[in-house]
Amino acid sequence: MGLEAVCPKSKEHNRFSTTAHVTQTWEVDRNGNFSRELTTDDTTHGPDAGNHWTCLVCGATADVTRTP
């Protein structure tokens, strides 16, 4: 299953921003306070139709659907 984003202002616009979730390994002190990022590991959740998608050409909120 895939996704399809369409800009409501122009179907020719084909670049969008949205979020993905990744895990990171951190160095922390004994209290769990962040010191520095050691690595960025795996993507746990890629872009989803339920996320907010913004057209990078004009700034409109895209219409996103799941495709077979």
C-alpha positions as CSV (number, residue, x, y, z in Angstrom):
1,M,0.0,0.0,0.0
2,G,1.3,3.5,-0.9
3,L,0.4,7.1,-0.5
4,E,-0.5,9.8,-2.9
5,A,-0.4,13.5,-2.0
6,V,-2.1,16.1,-4.2
7,C,-1.8,19.8,-3.9
8,P,-5.3,21.4,-4.0
9,K,-3.9,24.5,-5.8
10,S,-2.1,22.5,-8.6
11,K,-1.7,18.9,-9.4
12,E,1.6,19.8,-11.0
13,H,3.1,20.5,-7.6
14,N,4.9,17.3,-6.5
15,R,7.1,18.2,-3.5
16,F,5.8,18.0,0.1
17,S,6.9,18.1,3.6
18,T,5.6,15.7,6.3
19,T,7.0,13.9,9.4
20,A,8.7,10.6,9.9
21,H,9.7,9.2,13.3
22,V,13.2,7.9,13.9
23,T,15.1,6.5,16.9
24,Q,18.3,7.9,18.2
25,T,20.9,6.7,20.6
26,W,21.8,9.4,23.1
27,E,24.6,9.9,25.7
28,V,23.0,10.9,29.0
29,D,24.1,11.6,32.5
30,R,23.1,9.5,35.5
31,N,19.8,11.5,35.7
32,G,18.9,10.9,32.1
33,N,19.7,14.4,31.0
34,F,20.8,14.6,27.3
35,S,24.5,15.2,26.6
36,R,24.7,14.4,22.9
37,E,23.4,12.3,20.1
38,L,25.5,9.3,19.3
39,T,23.6,7.9,16.4
40,T,20.4,8.1,14.4
41,D,19.2,4.6,14.1
42,D,16.0,3.3,12.5
43,T,13.0,4.9,11.0
44,T,10.1,3.6,13.2
45,H,7.3,5.3,11.3
46,G,7.5,6.7,7.8
47,P,5.2,9.3,6.3
48,D,1.5,8.5,6.9
49,A,-1.8,9.7,5.4
50,G,-2.8,10.9,8.8
51,N,0.1,13.3,9.0
52,H,0.0,16.9,8.0
53,W,1.5,17.3,4.5
54,T,2.5,20.7,3.2
55,C,3.1,21.6,-0.5
56,L,6.7,22.9,-0.7
57,V,5.9,24.8,-3.9
58,C,3.0,26.9,-2.6
59,G,2.4,26.1,1.1
60,A,-1.0,24.6,0.7
61,T,-2.2,21.6,2.9
62,A,-2.1,18.6,0.6
63,D,-4.9,16.0,0.2
64,V,-3.3,12.6,1.0
65,T,-4.9,9.2,0.2
66,R,-3.8,5.6,0.5
67,T,-3.2,3.8,-2.8
68,P,-3.5,0.1,-3.4
